[in-house]
């Protein structure tokens, strides 16, 4: 069962699932990895992914949602990015255009939506839309907490800061 938790982070439901996860990893992961170093980032990534799975299982032990994908670990990366680069501009699609907002706003709103979705899953009788929201919440919270242990002490800034 323990290896299943690890291997599940590398499986995805479809091409859109893996594509979305890799896009988020590409956009946010490189800056977080720069602040942690390669080895610490790898451990951080795997640990947040495992904690995300634990959160999903703890809050939905009878859930029928498959617990697979890197989404929980990616949520951990987003939590770390939020702490490390809260004022960094992030481009988001809004309506028909792309606008720049601080990471605190973009990732903060994303996190809020995950908490709302997770609360809805926990309080409702059924699974909602096949999304493991509590895995996102668990990874996000783990990333916010663990970033303080995994970042290096050097104060570097993200590009464009």
C-alpha positions in Angstrom: 0.0 0.0 0.0 2.9 2.4 0.8 4.4 2.1 -2.7 0.9 2.6 -4.2 0.8 6.1 -2.5 4.2 6.9 -4.1 3.4 5.5 -7.5 0.0 7.2 -7.6 1.8 10.6 -7.9 3.1 9.6 -11.3 -0.2 8.3 -12.8 -2.8 10.5 -14.3 -6.4 10.1 -15.5 -5.9 11.6 -18.9 -3.7 13.9 -21.0 -5.4 17.0 -19.7 -4.7 15.9 -16.1 -1.0 15.4 -16.7 -0.8 18.5 -19.0 -2.4 20.8 -16.4 -0.1 19.4 -13.6 3.0 19.8 -15.7 2.0 23.3 -16.7 1.7 24.3 -13.0 5.0 22.6 -12.2 6.8 24.4 -15.0 5.4 27.8 -14.1 5.9 27.6 -10.3 8.2 24.7 -9.6 11.4 26.1 -11.1 11.5 29.1 -8.7 10.7 27.0 -5.7 13.4 24.5 -6.7 15.9 27.4 -7.1 15.1 28.4 -3.5 15.4 24.8 -2.1 18.0 23.2 -4.3 17.5 20.1 -6.4 17.7 17.4 -3.7 15.6 19.3 -1.1 13.0 20.1 -3.7 12.7 16.4 -4.7 12.2 15.4 -1.1 9.7 18.3 -0.5 7.8 17.4 -3.6 7.4 13.7 -2.7 6.6 14.5 0.9 3.9 17.0 0.0 2.4 14.5 -2.5 2.3 11.8 0.2 0.8 14.1 2.7 -1.8 15.1 0.1 -2.8 11.5 -0.3 -3.0 11.0 3.5 -5.3 14.0 3.7 -7.6 12.7 1.0 -7.7 9.3 2.7 -8.2 10.7 6.2 -11.1 13.0 5.1 -12.7 10.6 2.6 -11.9 7.0 3.6 -14.9 5.7 1.7 -14.4 8.0 -1.3 -14.7 6.5 -4.8 -12.4 9.1 -6.3 -9.2 7.5 -7.5 -6.3 9.1 -5.6 -3.9 9.5 -8.5 -1.9 12.3 -10.1 0.7 14.8 -9.0 -2.0 17.4 -8.1 -1.3 17.1 -4.3 2.4 17.6 -4.8 1.8 20.4 -7.2 -0.5 22.0 -4.6 2.4 21.8 -2.2 4.6 23.6 -4.7 1.9 26.3 -5.0 1.8 26.6 -1.2 5.6 27.1 -1.1 5.5 29.6 -4.0 2.8 31.6 -2.1 5.1 31.9 0.9 8.3 32.5 -1.1 7.0 34.9 -3.7 3.7 36.4 -2.6 4.1 39.6 -4.6 5.5 38.0 -7.8 3.3 38.8 -10.8 1.4 35.8 -12.2 -0.5 35.9 -15.5 -4.0 34.5 -15.4 -6.8 34.1 -17.9 -9.6 36.4 -16.9 -12.6 36.6 -19.3 -11.1 37.0 -22.7 -7.8 38.4 -21.7 -4.7 37.7 -19.7 -4.0 39.9 -16.7 -1.2 40.0 -14.2 -2.0 39.7 -10.5 0.2 39.0 -7.5 0.8 35.4 -6.6 -0.9 36.0 -3.3 -4.1 36.8 -5.2 -3.9 34.0 -7.9 -2.8 31.2 -5.7 -4.7 32.5 -2.7 -8.0 32.3 -4.7 -7.1 28.9 -6.0 -6.4 27.7 -2.5 -9.7 29.2 -1.3 -11.6 27.3 -4.0 -9.9 24.0 -3.0 -10.9 24.6 0.7 -14.5 25.3 -0.4 -14.5 22.2 -2.7 -13.0 20.1 0.1 -15.5 21.3 2.7 -18.3 20.4 0.2 -16.9 16.9 -0.3 -16.5 16.3 3.4 -20.0 17.5 4.3 -21.9 15.9 1.3 -22.9 12.3 0.9 -21.2 11.8 -2.4 -18.0 12.6 -4.3 -18.2 15.8 -6.3 -17.0 15.8 -9.9 -14.1 13.3 -9.5 -11.7 15.8 -8.0 -9.8 14.9 -4.8 -10.1 18.3 -3.2 -8.8 17.2 0.1 -5.6 16.0 -1.6 -5.2 19.5 -3.0 -5.9 21.0 0.4 -3.5 18.6 2.2 -0.7 19.3 -0.3 -1.3 23.0 -0.2 -1.1 23.2 3.6 1.9 20.8 3.7 3.7 23.1 1.2 3.0 26.2 3.2 4.3 24.5 6.4 7.2 22.5 5.0 8.7 25.4 2.9 10.1 26.8 6.1 12.1 23.6 6.6 13.2 23.1 3.0 14.1 26.5 1.7 17.7 27.5 1.9 18.8 30.5 3.9 19.9 32.6 0.9 17.6 35.4 -0.1 17.3 35.2 -3.8 14.5 36.8 -5.7 12.3 35.4 -8.5 12.9 36.7 -12.0 11.1 40.0 -12.5 11.1 41.0 -8.9 
